[in-house]
């Protein structure tokens, strides 16, 4: 599996900057981070509703 180096990541960042603009990049990054976090939480089976039910 090929790994991404600094140059490749820089080119991807520049392309994203051109497509989305500077003001949208923080929102895009935040949304992607939340999506990845929710996906990992789903894989682990962590569900906040289950935790709240166990506390009661």
C-alpha positions in Angstrom: 0.0 0.0 0.0 1.6 3.3 -1.1 2.0 5.9 1.6 1.4 9.6 1.0 4.4 11.8 1.5 4.6 15.5 2.2 4.5 16.5 -1.4 1.4 14.5 -2.2 -0.4 15.9 0.9 0.6 19.4 -0.1 -0.8 19.0 -3.6 -4.1 17.6 -2.2 -4.3 20.5 0.2 -3.8 23.0 -2.6 -6.5 21.4 -4.7 -8.9 21.4 -1.8 -8.1 25.1 -1.2 -8.8 25.9 -4.8 -12.1 23.9 -4.9 -13.6 24.9 -1.5 -11.9 28.2 -0.7 -10.2 29.1 2.5 -13.3 29.8 4.5 -14.9 26.4 3.9 -11.8 24.3 4.8 -12.2 24.4 8.6 -15.9 23.4 8.3 -14.9 20.6 5.9 -12.2 19.3 8.3 -14.5 19.5 11.3 -17.2 17.5 9.4 -14.7 14.9 8.2 -13.4 14.5 11.8 -16.8 14.1 13.3 -17.7 11.5 10.6 -14.6 9.5 11.3 -15.1 9.7 15.0 -18.7 8.5 14.7 -17.6 5.7 12.4 -15.0 4.5 14.9 -17.5 4.8 17.7 -20.0 2.7 15.7 -17.4 0.0 15.0 -16.6 -0.3 18.7 -20.3 -0.4 19.5 -20.2 2.6 21.8 -23.6 4.2 21.9 -24.4 7.1 24.2 -28.0 5.9 24.6 -26.7 2.6 25.9 -24.4 4.3 28.4 -27.3 6.5 29.6 -29.5 3.5 30.1 -26.9 1.7 32.1 -26.4 4.7 34.4 -30.1 4.8 35.3 
